[in-house]
């Protein structure tokens, strides 16, 4: 961005020019012609300490040299505690400041404050936020400093604050400093701002857009700087960037926007802006080309891209293509180059990919109340079955679970965001409710959502074959039994996500349904349907507080509880269920006080998410129960309450919840702790 400054000559400037043009006094012209005897007398007349002769009358109102210049910075006495540090674009590095009046041998803490920013067009809070990120005083206000250090920081901040004010259109801003507290204790450095008048544009000329026809209106809207707008550098740069983006969105891949030329007139406190645009020709997408060593085929790249040959060019789709390639996890860098297509009026996209490491070894160690310890290790190759076929081998050792398994997850299978999954797992699960040794084979298709592309609608459909040897008790007695089940299931899900964030929702709602028709063989063949509905909502009451609620109901229709394998029943209690209770500890129990599961369930949760910067607290109340009948009757609800702590990291909130059961049963712990990534729901 080019800035030009135009100043009109004022009386003080004209004074300097006239003085240079005046003829020398006769005494000065005749110095060389005087006899030596007269030189001492002339020397007295040229003595710098002697009074000046009366200035000639040239029609100028000469300033009184005994009075301060009205255009200069006036320094108050050192005892006043004030100093004018800067004005008119200059910082006087030699002018004494109040900080210099402090004993330099003493180090002390200090505070600082900025005044005079109310009523600014840019907004006080926005300017202070920008200043705090650049302030030297802010960077060192947590440690002791001597007078010289504080003085240097104050001068740097004066210059910084003036540059920020100029960037927002306040070219005549004055910043003064004042120090409060002269003793050995803490002092306060005041930065007092006199912003002056706000400079505004009188003319904004954006040329070159007219030839694009019906797309000109969209391009003009993309550059919102108009006459009478403040001369705000950030706003101008944002508008230029927006115009460049709009050219790409409107189908001009090779469009150019020159740097804006701004002329500032300090006399009228106005400015003019001229900007030249060269849109070029509108284009359509051509072919995808590969540059360098190929990682994916052109066919697979075409599945990932959200455009096809012949579609109008849109830079947003190119940006989406770039993010999708990085999201595969197989790419460390992406270079997408626009090239003139072989077909007239088209633009080809040349793809250059740098491979990322394809193998990952991971470990996990955790503990949960009621679940005990759990350790997991895994090895993954993210492109073992090309393209994007991630194969994972994993093993789990824990207090209640041991597992060995292999899984396949093939992303972008036959279409964008479609995932093919397959798995084979051998596991042993030991719960209070049952003990199961299980072999599971499964496969499915799903439409996935993720942090980068949070989708409204997602779904999944699959099939499972299960062989499981399980131990439980007969009915609600304490008599143990062991049975072998062979189960075939077709689980399906459909979900709608209307929330604003995948891991930390603050507004909107979610609704999900799961239905799994299952056929079981144990002492004869029988079938049943397992269904579950989950709903949650989020309502912000202020910038810091969000109210959140969750509701869940589930039902198994077609078979009695005792006929259904214990591992396929409903259970309740724990961090993802009813907090305050141990894992699976809610519901009917046998004579050993162990849970036996149910055919239906009902749960709810209410919480208030209060955030303070990167931290937050979450008071919550949960409730729920299991039932032996096919439908829940919402009786005998168990309630838990507690308080959670959140740390809001860059990848999502880390959750620690501590809950206690309100109407606990015999054997329930008084306190339960839950730790996870993301909110509870």
N, C-alpha and C positions, 0 to 999 in steps of 0.2 A: 504494500500500500504506500503510495507516494503522497507526502504532505508538503504543501508549499505554504509559506507564511507571507502575508502581505501586510505591512504596517504603513499608515500615513505618517508624514513628518509632523510632529507636534512642535510646540514652541521650544521645548527643551532641546529637541534635535536641531531646530533651526538656529538656536543660539550657538551651538558648536560650529555649524557651517559658517555663520557670519563672522565669528571670531577668526577663523582661518583666512577669511577673505579681506579682513581689515588691513590697511597700510600700517607699517610699523611707525611708532612715534618718532618725531624728529630727533629726539635725543638718541634713540637707538640707531637711526640712519647715520648720524654724524660722529659716531664713536671714533672711527679711525682718523677723522680730521682734527680732533681736539689736541691742543698742546699738552705735553706731559704734565704741566703744572695743574691743569684742570681735571686730570684723571681722578685724583682722590675725591674731589667733590662729586664727580659723577658716580664714583664707587659708592659714596654714601647714598646717592639717589637710587642705586641698583641694589642696595642692601635688602635681602629678602625680608628682613624684619621691619623695614620701613613701610609706612602706610601707602596703599595704592592710590594713584591719582584718579580723579573722577573719570569714569568711562564716558566716551563720547556719546552724544545723543544721536542714535541712528533710528529712532522711531521704535525702539524695542523696550519693553518693560523689563529692565534688568532685574535679576533676582538679588535679594539681599543676602550677601555671603555670610552674614552672621546668623541667618535663619536656616534650618534644615531644608534640604530639597524635598519637595512634596512627593517626588517620584521615587525617593530612596526609602530604604528600610529604617525605621526609627527604633533605635535601641534604648530601652528604658534604663534607668540607673540599676547598677548591679544589686542594690539592696531591695529592689522591688520584687524580685523573684520571677520576672518575665523576660523573655527575649524573643525578638522577631528573627526567626531562622531563615525563612525563605519567602520570596515574593517574585512574581513576574518571571518565573522559570529559572531563577538562579539560586544557588545555595551558597551562602557566604561561609566558607570553611574557616575563616579567621575570626568571625564575630564571636565575642564572648557569650556563652550561654549560662543560664542559672546553674547548670550542673557543675560548671567550672568554679562556682563559688563554694563548693563543698570541699571539705578536707579530703585531699586525694589519698591520704595514707590510710583512710578508713574504708573497709569493704562492708557493704550492707546489702540487704534485700531491697528490692524496689517493686513498685507496681506502676502500671501506666494506664492511661485512659485517653480516648479520643472523643472530643466534643465538636459540636457544630455541624453534624451530618444529617440532622433531621430535615426533612423536606426535600432531599435530593431526588432528582428524577430516577436515578439508578436504584434508589432504595438504600436506606442506612444499613440494614442487615446484610445485604449482598456486598456492599463495599467493605464493610468490616470483615466479612468472611474472606474476601480476597486479600485484604490487608494483613489479617492474622497469619495467613499462609506465607507471607513475605517478610513480616516484621522481624527486625533484629532484636528489638526490645522483648517481643514475645518469645523468641527463641532462647533468651537467657534469663527470663524472669524467675526461674526456679532455683537460681544459685546466686551467691553473693558476688558483687562487683564493686570496683572502685569508681571514683568520679570520672576518670578518663574513659573507662570502658562504657559507662552509662552515657557519657557525652557522645562518644562515637556512635553508639547504637541510636541515640536520639537523632543525630544528624542524618544517619542512613534512613531512618524511618520518615523523617521529614521529606527527604527526596523521594522515597517510595510512595508516600501518601500523595505528594503532588503529582507524580507520574500517573497514579491511578485516577486522580481527579481529572487530569488532562485527558486521559484515555476515555473518560466518560463525558467529556464536553465542557469541563470547567477549566478553561485555559488561564483564567486570571486568579486562580485559587491562591490564598495565602495560608501558610501553616506556621503557627507560633508555638513556642514551648513555654511551660511554666512548671517549676518544681515546688512541690508542697512538702514541707518537713525538712528542716535544715540541720537537725540534731544528728546524734549517732544512730538513731533508730531507722526504721523503714521510711523511704521517701516515695512520693508519687510523681511521676513524670506525666504532665498533661500535654497532649498534642491538640491545640485549639485551631480549628479550621474555619476560615472565612472563604466559602466556595466561590463567591462572586457570581456573575451572570452565567447562565447556561448558553453555550453557543449552539445554534441550530442551522440546519441546511436550508438555504433559500432556493437551491436548484439541484435536482437529481436527474441526470441524463444517462439513461441506459440505452445504448444504441445497438442495433444488429438483431433485435428480436423480431421485428415486424415481418421479415420474410418467411417465418415458420408457420404463418397462417393461423389455423384454429388452435394451435398449441401455444400461441403467444400469451394468451391470458394466464395459463398455468405458470409460464415462466415469469411473467410480471409478478404474480402472487408469491413466487418463491423468493423475490427480492423485496422485502417489506419496507426498506428504507425509503421514505418519501419526503418531499419538502415539509419543513417545520419539525422534522424529526431531530432529536439531539445529535450532536456530532460525537457519537459514541463509537470508538474504534472497534470494540468487541462486537457491537451490533452490526457494524459494517462488514467485518470479517465473517461473522456468522451468516449474514445475508449472501455474501459472495460464495461461501461454501454451500449454502442451500441452493443457490442458483446452479452451481456445478452439478450437484446431485440431481436437481430437477431436469437438467439437460439429459442426463442418463436415463432418468425415469420416463421421460417423454420420447425416448427413442433416438437420441442423438449421441452415439457412442464416442464420436471424435470431436465433439463440441469443445470450444475453448472460451474461457472467461479471463480477460486481462486483469491485471492488478488495478484497483480503483485509483484515480487521481483526485486528490482532495486539496482544494485551495482554501486556506483559512484567512479571513479578514478580521484582524484584531480590533480595528476601529469600529466596525459595525457589529462585531461579535457574531458573525455568520460564517458560513462556508458553502462551497459548491462541490459537487461530486460528479465525476464523469466516469462511465464504465462502458467498455466495449466488449460485445459478445459476438463470437463467431460460431453459430450452432452447427454448421455443416449440414449434411443430408441425413434425413431420417432413415434408419436401417431396420432390417429384420434379422433374426437369428439365422445363421448358416449352420455349418457343421462344427462338431467338437473334434479338435485335433490333439494328438499326443506329442509332447516334446520330451526328449530324453528317454530314459529307461522306463518302460510302461509298468505300472503297478496294477491298474485295472484296464479292462478292454474298453473300447469306445462304446460298446453296447451297454456295459455296466455303468459307465459314466453318464450315459444318456438316461438310465433309470434314476440315478441320483439327482440329476438336474431337473428343475421344474419348468423347463422350456423345451420346445421341439423346433426343428428347422421350419422356418416360415412364420413363427410367432413374432410379433413386434418386439424389438429390442427393449429390454428393461433392465437397468443396472441393478435393481433390487434383486432380480432373479440371479444375476451373476454373483452378487454378494451372498445370497442364500446358498448357491452352489459351492462357494468357497467354504462357508461354515460347515456344510454337510460333509465335505471331503475331510476336514479336520476332525469332525465328530466321529469318523470311522475309527480313530485311534491308530490308524496305520500310517498316518502322514505327519511329518514334522513341520513341513512348510508347503505352501501352495502358491504357484505363480499362474495366474490367469491373464492371458494377453489377448487384447482385441486386435484382430487382423481383418483386412479387407477380404471378403469372401470371394470364392470363385464365381458364384452367381451374382449378377449385378444387384445392387441394393441390399446385400447381405453382409453380415459381419461374423467371421468365424471366431471361436473361442479356443485358443491354444492352451493346453493344460500341461504344466510341468510340476511334478510331485517329487518331494524328497521323502524317502522312506523313514519311518520311525521304527524303533525296536519293536518286534512283533511278539516277543516272549516276555512274560511277567511271572515272577514268583512272589506270592503274597502270604502274609500270616495275619492271624487275628486272635486276640485273647480277650475274653470278657467274663463278666460275672453278673448274675441276676438273682434277686431274692426269689427263692422257691425253685430256681433252675440250676443254681450252683455255677461251677466253672465250666468254661467251654473254650477250646483251642481249635483253630482251623488253619490248615496250610493248603495252598493251591498252586498249580502250575498251569499257565494258559498260553496258548499260541493263537493270536487273534486272526491269523490268515492261513491256518493249516489246511483248510478246505477252501480254495479260492473260488470266488471272491468273497471276502469278509466272513469266512466260516471260522468262528472262534471255538476252539476245542479246549475244555477245561477239565483237569483232573484234580479232585480235592479229597481231603480226608479230615474228619472231625473226631476229636477225642474230648469227652466232657463227662461231667458228673452224671448226667441223665441221657447222653446221646453219644453214639459212636457211628461213624458213617464212612463209606468209601463210594465214590461215584465219578461218573464222567458225563459231560454234557456238551451239546453242540448248540451254538447260537449263531445263526447266519442272518446278518442284517441286510436290509434292502433286497430281500429275496423276491425276485420277479417284479418288484415295484418299490417305490420310495417308502421308507419307514415300515415296511412289512418285514416281520421277523419269523424265521423258521426255527423252531426249537426241538430238541430231542435230548433225552436223558436216560441213564441207567444207573440205579442207586441200590446199594445194599446197606441196610441200616439196622441198628439196634437202639430202641428207645425205651427208657425206663422212667416212667412217671409214677406218681402216687396213684393215678387212676388206672394204669395198665402197664404191661410190659409187652413190647412187640419186636419181633425179628422179621424184617420186611424186605422184599425184592420189588422194586418199582421200575417199570418201563413206560416211558411216555413220549409223546410228540405233539406238536401243536403249531398253530399260526397265530400271530398277534399283530396288532397295530400299536406301536409303542409311543410313549411320550417321554420327554426328557427335559432337563433344565433349559437347554437352548431353544427347543421347540415344544413348548407346553401346548398340547392339543386339547381341543374341546371334547372330541369323541375318541375313545379308544375301545378296543374289543379284543377278545381272544377266543379261540376254539381249539379243542385238542382231544386227545384220547389217552387213557391210562390203563395199564394192566398191572394188577397188584396181587402178589402172593404174600400173605402175612400170617405168622404164627403168633397169637396174642394170648396173654393171661389177664384175667380180671376176676371178678367174684360173681356169684350167682345172685341176681337181683340186688337187693340192698343188704344182703347177708355178708358174712365174713368168710364164706366158703369159696376157696379159690377154684378156678377152672382154667384150662388152656384149650383154645380152639384154633383151627386153621381156616382162613378165609381166602377165597379167590374172587377178586373184584374187577369188574370192568366199568370204567366211568368215562363220561363225555362231558367234561367241565367246560362251561362257556361263561364269558363275562361281557358286560356292556357298561361303560362308564361315561359320564359327562362331567367335565371339569370347568366350572365357571368362575373359579377363583383367580386371583391375580398373581399367585406365585406357587410353584410346586412344593417347595420346602418350607416356606414361611408365608402362608396365605393371610391376608389382612382384610379382604373384602370378597364378596361373592359366595358361591355355594358349590358343593359337589354332590353327585348322586351316582351310586354304583349298584349294580345287581349281579348276582352270581347264581347260576342254576347248573346242577350236576346230576343228570340221570345216572343211576348206578344199578348194575346187576351184580348180585352177590351169590356165591355158592358156599354154603356151610350147612351140612345136614339137609341139603335140598336147595333148589334155586329160588330166589325171590328178588324183588326189585323195589326201589324207592327213589325219591327225588329229594335232593338236598338243595335248599334255596336260602339266599341271604340278601338283604337290602341294607345298604349303608348310606346315610345322608349326613352332611355337615354344612354349617353356615358360618360366615364371618362378617362381623359388623364393626367398623371403626367408629368409635365415639369421639376421638380426638386424634391428633398426630401421634400420640404416644400410647393410646389405649385401644385395644381391639377385643371385643367380646366374641367368643367362639363357642359353638355347641355342636354336639354329635349325637346321632341316634342310630341304633342297629337293631334289627329283628331278624330272626332266622327260624327255619322250620324244616323238619324231615317228615315227608308224607309217604305212606305206603308200607311201613314196617314198624314194629315195636322197638323200643330202645334196646332190649336184651338181645334181639336178633341182629342188630347192627353191630359191626365190628367196633370195639371201643375206640380205635384210632380214627373212626369216621364220624363220631358223635360230636355234638357241640360242647364246648367248655368255655368258662368265663373266669376272669380275674387275671391281673397282671398289667404291665405297662401299656400294652396296646388294647386293653379291655377296660377293667375297672381298677383304677389305681388305688392303692391302700391295701389291697389283698395280694396274696401270693399267686403265682402262676397256676391257673386252673383250680383255684381253691374255693370258688363260689359254686353253689348248686347242691343237688342231692349228694349224700355221702352214705358209705356203707358202715357196718358196725365197727370197722377199724378207723373210722373218721377220715377215710380216703374218698375223694370225689369219684363219682361213677358216670358223669356226663349226663346229657339230656337230649331230647328231640327238638327242643325249641329254646330260644333265648331272647331276652330283651335287655338292651343296655342304653345308657345315655351318659353324656359328659358335658359339663359347663365350666368355662374358665375365662379369666380376664388376663390378657397379655399386656403387661405394662412394660414399656421399654425406656431405658435411660442410656442413650448413646449406644455402645456396643453390648450393653448388658440389659437384662430384664428380669422381672419376677412374674410368676404366674400362679395365683391362687386358683384352686380347682375343686370341684365337687363331682364325683362320678357315682353311678348307680347301675345295678343290673342284677339279673338272676337267671337260672336255668330251670326248665320245666320238663316233666316226663311226658306231657301231652304234646300233640303235634303242633298246637298253637300256643303262644305265650299268653298268660292271663294277667301279667304285670303285678302279681302279688308277691309279697315277701321280698321286696327289693333289698339288696345289700348296698350300703352307702360307704364311700370312702372320700376323704378330703385331705388336702395337703397344700404344699407350696413348692413351686418349681423355680429353678434358676435357669436363665438362658444366656449363652454367649453367642452373639451374632457374628460369625466368621464370614469370610468372603464367599464360601461355598455353601453356607446355610447355617441355621442355628444349631448349637450343641445343647442338648436338653439333659438336665438333671432334675428329677422329680422325687420328692419325699412325701409319702402319703401314709395315712393311718386309717384303719377301718373304724367306722362309727358304730355300727351294730355287728361287731365281729362274732364269729362262732368259736366254739371250743377248738383250740389248736391254732388259731390264726395269730400270726405275729402282730405285734403292736405297730411296727414301722416297716415300710417297704420302700426300697430305693430303686429308681429306674434311670438308666443312662442311655442315650441314643442320639443320632443325628437327625435333625428335623423336628418339627413340632409333633405333639402326640397325635394330632389328626389334622 
